[in-house]
Amino acid sequence: MTPDLEIDLKGLNCPLPILRTKKALAAMESGKLLLVWATDPGTPTDFAQFCQQTGHQLLENTQVDGQFRFLIKRK
């Protein structure tokens, strides 16, 4: 799947990754894909809860060389 938008949030700590992701998703149309890169160790849990609470779909949650990769589908 090719993301429609990619944001690099590496080096940012909670709550900034969630806040910047929320802002990016708000500017996107329904069904579009957002790819997020982060390094905060709490982001896997934060993103899972965020998507569950907001209705966005977390399609991918992987770790690559100490970096977290999230693919989110906008509701």
NUVO-915407 format. One record per residue: y, z negated, x negated of N, C-alpha, C in turn; residue in one letter. Coordinates in steps of 0.2 Angstrom, whole numbers, plus 5000, padded with zeros to 4 digits. Example, Ala and Ser with C-alpha at 12.3 -4.5 7.8 and 13.67 -1.06 7.14 Angstrom:
REM NUVO-915407
497249614934497849614938498449614934A
498949654936499549644932500049614936S
***
This chain:
REM NUVO-915407
499450004996500050005000500650004996M
501150044997501750054994502350014997T
502549964994503149924997503749964998P
504149945003504749975005505349945001D
505249884999505749844995505349794990L
505549784984505249744979505849694977E
505749634976506249584974505849544968I
506249524963506049484957506349424958D
505949364959506149304960505949254954L
505649284949505349244943505949204940K
505749144939506249094936506549054941G
506549074947506849034953506448974955L
506648924957506248864960506448854967N
506048814970506048804977506748774979C
507148784984506948834989507148904988P
507448924983507748994982507249044983L
506649044981506149104983506049114990P
506049064994505949075001506649095004I
507149065002507849085005507949155004L
507849184997507949254996507449304999R
506849275000506349315004506549325011T
506849275014507049275021507649315022K
508049315017508649365018508449435017K
508049445012507749515011507449545018A
506949505021506649525027507049535032L
507649495033508049505038508449565038A
508449595032508849665032508349725033A
507749705034507249755034507049775041M
506749835043506549845049505749825050E
505649815056504949785058504449835055S
503849805053503349845050503349865043G
503949855040504149875033503749815028K
503649845022503249795017503749775012L
503749715010504149675005503649654999L
503749674993503449644988503849594984L
503549534983503949484980503549454974V
503949454968503649424962504049354961W
503649304959503849234958503449194953A
503749144950503449104945503349034947T
503749004952503648934954502948924957D
502648874954501948854956501848834963P
502348814966502348804973502348854978G
502548914976502648974980502048994984T
501448994981500849014986500848974992P
500948914992500848864998501548885002T
502048884999502748895002502748965006D
502449015003502449085006501949085012F
501349055011500849045017501149015023A
501448955022501748915027502348955030Q
502748985026503349025029503149085033F
502649115031502349175035502049155042C
501649095041501349065047501949045052Q
502449015050502948995054503449045057Q
503549095053503949155055503649215059T
502949215058502649275061502549335057G
502849335051502749385046502049385043H
501749445041501049445039501049445031Q
500749395028500549395021499949435020L
500049495017499549535016499149525009L
499549505005499249494998499649424995E
499149384991499449324988498949324982N
499249354976498849354970499249324964T
498849304959499249284953499049334947Q
499549354943499449404938499849374932V
499449354927499749324920500249274922D
500149224926500649164927501149184932G
501149244935501649264940501249274947Q
501649254952501349264959501649324962F
501149364965501349424969501149414976R
501649434980501649424987501849484991F
501349514995501549574999501649545006L
502149555009502349535016502549585020I
502249595026502449635031502849605036K
503449635037503949615042503749615049R
503849565053503549565060504049605064K
***
